Amino acid sequence: MPDTPARRVLVTGGTGTLGRHVVTTLARRGGAALRVLSRRERPPDLPTPVEWSRADLLSDALEPALRDIHAVLHLASAKGAGDPDVGAARRLLAAAIDAGVRHLVFVSIIGCDRIPLPFYGSKVRIEAAVRASGVPWSIVRVAQFHSLVDRLVRAAAALPVPTPIVADLRFQPVDEREVAERLVEIALGALLGDAPEIAGPEVATLGELAATWLSVTGRPATLVPVSVDALGSGDPAIPSPAPWARAVLEGYRAGWNTPRAECTRGRIRFGEWLAEQKKVAPA
Ligand SMILES: NC(=O)c1ccc[n+]([C@@H]2O[C@H](COP(=O)([O-])OP(=O)(O)OC[C@H]3O[C@@H](n4cnc5c(N)ncnc54)[C@H](OP(=O)(O)O)[C@@H]3O)[C@@H](O)[C@H]2O)c1
């Protein structure tokens, strides 16, 4: 008789930036069967032991995806009108209760309860739904990924004119692979409730991160550092944010998106991550 794995883990968002690393980490580590939930077709090159459940969290029956599942790593997310992530999470939680799931790990964002971004509000509402659901849970708040900071700076640097960049925002970005490793440990371990947050090795301003980006990529862009205080000062070259957007920027400047207490700290710095990307896909 074939060995029946004791545990089976469902990863929602297993095709995403973070989810891809979670799937690779779980598959490499073994010790649990693995199922990915996605709206897409199963990729032809996916290793055979990885199970694939094609479903949309917003509309499809989720019972097949949750059958025989011990733990769920809920990473799926899509920005959009009408709070889609909250609806998706509620449907997933209801299905997890019916299926007798023993551990649901929800990935949230550090500072989501303090920085007034609408997307962060969704995270707060999902956290509350998870806590109230009756499914045994761990909630892990994570800092911005290196890939997100890369996209932010890349977008500003792509413009063919000198471009202002709000240099005094603070980040503690982290390598998605390190987040994936920790999430897999959590999913296969004991319930943590509110787990220690996960962030990178160091806090840096966006100005410092942009300087690192320019130096590692060697791109000839001109980024003009401006302070949050300079926004809306009347200089036509500097944008004037709406009051809510200013409050968001103030939150990042205050570092509310960085851990407040003891956290799990990655080791890979933004510059090291960037240099590695450059080797893999030269600019
Ligand atoms: N990016 C960051 O810096 C950061 C920082 C902290 C926390 N996080 C959180 O970490 C999680 C993963 O982020 P990410 O950047 O890896 O996300 P991502 O690359 O945007 O991937 C999103 C994933 O969600 C899935 N998805 C979206 N809507 C779905 C639906 N209706 N039904 C089923 N699947 C759906 C997509 O799967 P298919 O397209 O295959 O269906 C995709 O795999 C998110 O919760 C995010 O908020 C991100």
The ligand as a Gaussian input file, in Angstrom:
#p B3LYP/6-31G(d) Opt

LIG

0 1
 N        3.898000      42.149000      -2.125000
 C        4.271000      42.505000      -0.895000
 O        5.235000      43.274000      -0.690000
 C        3.529000      41.918000       0.298000
 C        3.959000      42.251000       1.594000
 C        3.304000      41.697000       2.687000
 C        2.230000      40.834000       2.499000
 N        1.827000      40.558000       1.209000
 C        0.690000      39.660000       1.059000
 O        1.192000      38.389000       0.659000
 C        0.195000      37.719000      -0.121000
 C        0.814000      37.254000      -1.434000
 O        1.241000      38.412000      -2.140000
 P        1.868000      38.290000      -3.609000
 O        2.541000      39.591000      -3.870000
 O        2.628000      37.006000      -3.717000
 O        0.530000      38.201000      -4.483000
 P        0.425000      38.098000      -6.079000
 O        1.764000      37.849000      -6.699000
 O       -0.353000      39.292000      -6.534000
 O       -0.458000      36.799000      -6.299000
 C       -1.816000      36.805000      -6.006000
 C       -2.309000      35.380000      -5.999000
 O       -3.684000      35.394000      -5.610000
 C       -4.386000      34.475000      -6.393000
 N       -5.786000      34.936000      -6.495000
 C       -6.229000      36.219000      -6.605000
 N       -7.564000      36.249000      -6.645000
 C       -7.991000      34.970000      -6.561000
 C       -9.282000      34.364000      -6.564000
 N      -10.412000      35.087000      -6.667000
 N       -9.352000      33.020000      -6.443000
 C       -8.223000      32.281000      -6.354000
 N       -6.976000      32.797000      -6.346000
 C       -6.862000      34.127000      -6.449000
 C       -3.677000      34.450000      -7.739000
 O       -3.844000      33.159000      -8.286000
 P       -4.287000      32.822000      -9.810000
 O       -4.078000      34.064000     -10.620000
 O       -3.375000      31.692000     -10.193000
 O       -5.699000      32.418000      -9.687000
 C       -2.218000      34.681000      -7.340000
 O       -1.557000      33.465000      -7.116000
 C       -0.944000      38.721000      -0.312000
 O       -1.946000      38.475000       0.635000
 C       -0.271000      40.057000      -0.045000
 O       -1.183000      41.053000       0.380000
 C        2.441000      41.055000       0.126000

